Amino acid sequence: MKYVIVITGASSGFGLMSARALAHAGHTVYAGMRETTGRNAARVTDMQQYAKEYGVDLRAIEMDVASQPSVDAAIAQIIGEHQRLDVVVHNAGHMSYGPAEAFTPEQFAQLYDTNVLSTQRVNRAALPQLRKQGRGLVVWVSSSSVRGGTPPYLAPYFAAKAGMDSLAVSYAGELARWGIETSIVVPGAFTKGTNHFAHAGAPADEAVARIYADGPTGDFGEVAFKGLASLEPADVDPEAVAQAIVEVVGKPFGKRPFRVHIDPSEDGAEIVNGVADRVRAELLRRIGLEDILHPRVTA
């Protein structure tokens, strides 16, 4: 099957890799990004040239996930051009790095908006079409930090990703009877090959950040980053995340995995998620909702 797909936050990193990989798999892919006529104009041109060079259907589309009108317009454009939308990939996200106390509440709220509320905006725009079709797939790009090992100085990001993952699990059950499938892709800490760490935000309260830097926690940053990097195999490739998404999308309806882990560092998330997902499944069975563990065939 060849699908119409939209992926958020696709100007760089996992998003761009996944958009290209999905297009090479034969799908029509809309790469959502903001400021397509501004700071991302060059990225739009690059994407057009890439699509032409490789003969794939890859299209940049203006989508600021912080704006409901922007999201609504993008989804409406896609549906207007194809009369359908098959797959939504929630990839947009941002990281901040530094001692938790040094971030303002407003910074925490901004990280939550980017990593969690953005998915709600996209869902509210896209799900009416998927429900109307009686068939669809929602892919959530989570993080091993939700339930794996959690090194210090990434608290705002970890908290936001945990919120997104929890939302994904709830949506999975609520959408199953509508014929909408859910898969949660869980990347580990890729310290090379993306700009995730390089583009991380810094705490606004520099005075508090300096106190931590000059205190007993002063070595946290260097030790933690070097430690994470040392856990990665020499041949680690972030493209593996994109390929995992391609494989999920390519599986038959009803056969897609609820979770897929791509964690070269093996920080323990797969073990803990396995337990948590089994507990969820058992509770749903006990309360008489076992059927929502799998999407219903309605179309």
C-alpha positions in Angstrom: 0.0 0.0 0.0 1.1 3.5 -0.8 0.0 6.1 1.7 -0.5 9.8 2.1 1.6 10.8 5.1 2.3 13.9 7.1 5.2 14.1 9.4 5.8 17.0 11.8 9.1 18.7 12.6 10.6 17.4 9.3 13.1 20.2 8.5 16.0 18.3 10.1 16.9 15.3 12.3 14.7 12.2 12.6 11.9 14.1 10.9 13.8 14.8 7.7 15.4 11.4 7.7 12.0 9.8 8.1 10.3 11.9 5.4 13.0 11.0 2.9 12.9 7.3 3.8 9.1 7.1 3.6 9.2 8.8 0.2 11.7 6.3 -1.0 9.3 3.6 0.1 6.8 4.9 -2.4 4.6 7.0 -0.2 3.4 10.6 -0.7 5.0 12.4 2.1 4.3 15.9 3.4 7.2 17.2 5.5 5.8 19.7 7.9 7.9 22.6 9.0 7.5 26.3 9.9 8.7 29.4 8.1 8.9 27.7 4.7 9.3 31.2 3.1 11.7 32.4 5.8 14.5 30.6 7.6 13.5 27.2 6.1 13.1 28.4 2.6 16.5 26.8 1.6 15.3 23.5 3.2 12.2 23.7 1.0 14.3 24.2 -2.1 16.6 21.3 -1.1 13.6 19.1 -0.6 12.2 19.9 -4.0 15.6 19.2 -5.6 15.9 15.9 -3.7 12.4 14.8 -4.8 13.2 15.5 -8.4 16.6 13.9 -8.3 15.4 10.6 -6.7 11.9 10.6 -8.3 10.1 10.5 -5.0 6.9 12.3 -3.9 8.3 14.4 -1.1 6.7 17.8 -0.4 7.4 20.5 2.1 4.4 22.0 3.7 4.0 25.0 6.0 3.0 23.7 9.4 3.8 25.5 12.6 2.8 23.0 15.3 2.6 25.8 17.8 -0.3 27.3 15.9 -3.7 25.6 15.5 -4.6 27.7 12.4 -1.3 26.7 10.7 -1.9 23.1 11.5 -5.5 23.2 10.4 -4.5 24.8 7.1 -1.8 22.2 6.4 -4.1 19.3 7.1 -6.9 20.8 5.0 -4.5 21.3 2.1 -3.3 17.7 2.2 -6.9 16.3 2.3 -8.0 18.7 -0.4 -5.2 17.5 -2.7 -5.8 13.7 -2.1 -9.2 13.4 -0.5 -7.6 11.3 2.2 -4.9 11.2 4.8 -3.5 7.8 5.9 -0.7 8.3 8.3 0.2 11.0 10.9 3.8 10.9 12.3 4.2 13.0 15.5 7.9 13.8 15.4 8.2 17.5 16.2 10.1 18.1 19.4 12.8 20.2 21.1 15.3 19.5 23.9 16.7 21.8 26.6 19.8 21.1 28.6 20.8 22.3 32.1 19.9 22.0 35.8 16.2 21.8 36.2 16.1 24.6 38.8 17.6 27.0 36.4 14.7 26.7 33.9 11.7 29.0 34.4 8.2 27.6 34.5 7.6 29.4 31.2 10.5 27.4 29.7 9.0 24.2 30.9 5.6 25.2 29.5 7.3 26.0 26.1 8.9 22.5 26.0 5.6 21.0 26.9 3.9 23.0 24.1 6.4 21.8 21.5 6.5 18.2 22.5 3.0 17.5 23.8 0.4 20.2 22.8 1.7 20.1 19.2 0.4 16.5 18.9 -3.0 17.6 20.2 -3.2 20.3 17.6 -2.4 17.9 14.8 -4.7 15.2 16.1 -7.6 17.7 16.3 -7.0 18.6 12.7 -6.3 15.2 11.3 -8.4 12.7 13.3 -11.8 13.7 11.9 -10.6 12.6 8.4 -9.1 9.3 9.7 -12.3 8.6 11.6 -14.3 9.3 8.5 -12.2 6.9 6.5 -12.5 4.2 9.2 -8.8 3.5 8.8 -5.5 5.2 9.6 -2.2 5.1 11.5 -0.8 7.5 14.1 3.0 7.1 14.8 4.4 8.8 17.9 8.2 9.4 18.1 8.7 9.1 21.9 12.0 8.7 23.8 13.7 6.0 25.8 14.1 8.7 28.5 10.4 8.2 29.3 11.1 4.9 31.1 14.8 4.2 30.7 17.8 5.6 32.5 17.6 9.3 32.9 20.9 11.2 33.2 20.8 14.7 34.8 20.3 18.1 33.2 17.5 17.0 30.8 14.5 17.4 33.1 12.3 19.6 30.9 12.7 17.4 27.9 12.2 14.2 29.9 9.1 15.5 31.5 7.6 16.6 28.2 8.4 13.4 26.4 6.8 11.4 29.3 3.7 13.5 28.8 3.6 12.8 25.1 4.1 9.1 25.6 1.3 9.0 28.1 -1.0 10.8 25.7 -0.1 8.4 22.9 -1.1 5.4 25.1 -4.4 7.0 26.0 -5.2 7.8 22.3 -4.4 4.3 21.3 -7.3 2.9 23.2 -9.7 5.7 22.3 -9.0 5.4 18.5 -8.9 1.6 18.2 -12.6 1.1 17.6 -12.5 3.8 14.9 -10.1 1.7 12.9 -7.1 3.9 13.7 -3.9 2.1 14.7 -1.2 3.4 17.0 2.6 2.7 17.0 5.0 4.3 19.4 8.6 4.5 18.1 11.1 4.9 21.0 14.6 6.2 20.0 17.4 6.1 22.5 20.0 8.8 23.1 21.7 9.3 19.7 24.5 11.7 20.6 25.8 11.7 17.0 24.2 12.2 13.6 21.5 14.7 14.6 21.4 18.3 16.0 19.3 17.2 18.9 21.9 18.0 21.5 23.6 20.8 19.5 20.4 22.8 19.2 19.2 22.2 22.8 17.9 25.2 24.7 19.6 26.6 27.7 18.2 27.7 31.1 17.1 31.3 31.4 18.2 31.7 34.9 22.0 31.9 34.3 22.8 32.7 37.9 21.3 29.5 39.2 23.0 27.6 36.3 26.3 29.0 37.4 25.8 27.9 41.0 25.3 24.3 39.8 28.3 24.6 37.4 30.5 25.8 40.3 29.2 23.3 42.8 29.4 19.6 43.4 27.3 19.0 40.2 29.8 20.8 38.0 30.9 17.6 36.2 27.4 16.4 35.4 27.3 17.7 31.9 30.7 16.4 30.7 30.5 13.0 32.5 26.9 12.3 31.4 27.4 13.2 27.8 30.7 11.3 27.5 29.1 8.4 29.3 26.1 8.3 26.9 28.4 8.5 23.9 30.5 5.7 25.2 27.5 3.4 25.3 26.8 3.8 21.6 28.3 1.3 19.2 30.8 2.8 16.8 28.6 2.1 13.8 25.4 3.7 15.3 23.3 5.4 12.7 20.2 7.6 13.5 18.8 6.6 10.1 17.8 3.4 12.0 14.9 5.4 13.5 13.7 6.4 10.1 13.9 2.9 8.8 11.9 1.7 11.9 9.2 4.1 11.0 9.2 2.9 7.4 8.8 -0.7 8.6 5.9 0.2 10.9 4.1 2.0 8.1 4.7 -0.8 5.7 3.2 -3.6 7.9 -0.4 -4.7 7.2 -3.2 -3.1 9.2 -3.6 -4.7 12.5 -0.1 -6.2 12.5 1.9 -3.1 13.5 3.7 -3.2 16.8 2.5 -1.1 19.6 6.1 -0.1 20.4 9.4 -0.3 18.6 12.6 0.5 20.4 15.7 1.8 18.6 18.1 2.2 21.5 21.8 1.4 20.7 22.7 2.3 24.3 20.2 -0.1 25.8 19.3 2.2 28.7 16.5 -0.1 30.0 13.5 1.5 28.4 12.5 -1.6 26.5 12.4 -3.7 29.6 10.3 -1.1 31.6 8.0 -0.4 28.7 7.4 -4.1 28.3 6.2 -4.4 31.8 4.1 -1.2 31.6 2.4 -2.2 28.4 1.6 -5.7 29.8 0.1 -4.1 32.9 -2.1 -1.8 30.6 -3.2 -4.8 28.5 -4.1 -6.9 31.6 -6.1 -4.0 33.1 -8.1 -3.5 29.9 -8.8 -7.3 29.9 -10.0 -7.1 33.5 -12.4 -4.2 32.9 -13.8 -5.7 29.7 -12.1 -3.5 27.1 -9.6 -6.1 25.7 -10.8 -5.3 22.2 -9.2 -1.9 22.2 -5.8 -3.5 22.4 -6.1 -3.9 18.6 -7.7 -1.6 15.9 -11.1 -2.6 14.7 -11.5 -3.2 11.0 -14.2 -0.7 10.0 -13.4 0.1 6.4 
